[in-house]
Amino acid sequence: MDCSDTSNPIDLETDIVIVGGGGAGLAAGVAAGEKGANVIVIEKRSTFGGNSALATGIFAAESPVQKRMMIDARKDELFKKAMEYSHWKIEPKIVRAFVYKSGDTVRWLEEMGLNFNWVLPLYPNQVTRVQHCPEGGGAALIKILLKKCKELGLRLFDQTTVKKILFNDKGELTGILAVMNEKEIRVCAKSIIIATGGYGGNKEFLKKYYPSFSENMVLSAVPNMGDGLLMCTEIGAATEGLGLLLLGGPRIPGSLLLTAVVAEPTPVMVNKFGERFSDENIPCHFERGNTVDRQPNKICYALFDSKIKQSIFDEGLNRPGWGLQRQVPYLQPKIDSTEFEKDLQTEIDKGNAKISNSWDEIADWIGAVPEVLNATVIEYNGFCDRGHDEMFIKDPKYLLPLRTPPYYAIKCYSGFLGTIGGIKINHYMQVINQQNNPILGLYAAGVDTGGWQGNTYAGRDLPGSAFGFAINSGRIAGENAATYSSGK
């Protein structure tokens, strides 16, 4: 059954149907609506926004906000940084389209009424500052886009699941088949935009495309199921970038406070064997996520003593862009000791933390050989005494020995914020088929798509690029779909 089948009544008809009502889908809807297209947005869940509603800030270059703040963020330089960070293993035309659109997209959002308070670094002293944090975070941005969708007369449907893309007998795209209120409906359209937010909640897909996936890994995002990827591959779309997770870590499920503390540079990180495995001061937590992800069972342990704990209470967090108060730049956010002790006790009760006066007892709890963990602590304390980490060359100012009991150990997990990649696109956000040609009328945006991020998320140079790509690629897809649908 497709939209050329006149034996059944058409349920809905439009120029463009957008599958997914997160940041990419809503941005696409607004962009298409502004060009005069008739648009329907279909969302599987009961609320719109997806992961974008949980995000902090969007990447942009040469934005009005940066210009007002006298931040030098040149598009050419940031494009080159993105390509060099990925070792040119991504599609430069897609990256260029994103980066060069990004500053104007901030202007576009500001004109809708969104206020950008800060352009924040992800970690101290990061340059160039490109992460634009709106007042109210991603939720406020989604609210602005929803308001604009309604002003433009877009039709928004929630709790509706799209099942497949429809074609006629000539191979031309005609619309989608969806389930609304337990009834199958046809939405006939000239163009379709896929923006379903990846497959981070689909363990079958994760195990297939990311072979080292572990049940211990923690998803800190909306558990999207890969609906768009499945629909596109079923009709012959090519894939790109499958198996790329937006890693971040280490993470403590359920406690943002403890996650912030173990991300500090002073605790010592060991694996289940009781051995250190990296410099604990790697500034970008996406790169730190790589180190945790390499460990057996995707777990590690943060070790610290009473003196290190007190120093964190006294001095505050050294990672303000990653800690608890991301909207407050350049400060050392203080840790609430009462809240810390409460969260720590919760983890102890769950068997995920241990306090002891003996490293042997902590080794037994970890499951490590006590002699190995003790050797690790002795070696590390020696590095602290000499002011030089001979193993991983950690910054000496963060070398604090583990000598003041009681000692603490917290179990940490490899975390990820979703997936990036899957559907192959070009720089017009057109979906590409197995013959490397565009599927006419079919577009995709956001993290459903591949070709714009390398093996490690570019948080070091382009923080906010996942959120930023969602909004910018959605906008590009909406504009191009509107042009195609109009026949121009």
Secondary structure, 3 states (H helix, E strand, C coil): CCCCCCCCCCCEECCEEEECCEHHHHHHHHHHHHCCCCEEEECCCCCCEHHHHHCCCEECCCCHHHHHCCCCCCHHHHHHHHHHHCCCCCCHHHHHHHHHHHHHHHHHHHHHCCCEEEEECCCCCCCCCCEEEECCHHHHHHHHHHHHHHHCCCEEECCEEEEEEEECCCCCEEEEEEEECCEEEEEECCEEEECCCCCCCCHHHHHHHCCCCCCCCEECCCCCCCHHHHHHHHCCECEEEEEEEEEEEEECCCCHHHHHHHCCCCCEEECCCCCECCCCCCCCHHHHHHHHHCCHHHEEEEEEEHHHHHHHHHHCCCCCCCCCCCCCCCCCCCCCHHHHHHHHHHHHHCCCEEEECCHHHHHHHHCCCHHHHHHHHHHHHHHHHHCCCCCCCCCHHHCCCCCCCCEEEEEEEEEEEEEEEEECECCCCEEEECCCCEEEEEEECHHHECCCCCCCCCCCCCCCHHHHHHHHHHHHHHHHHHHHHHCC
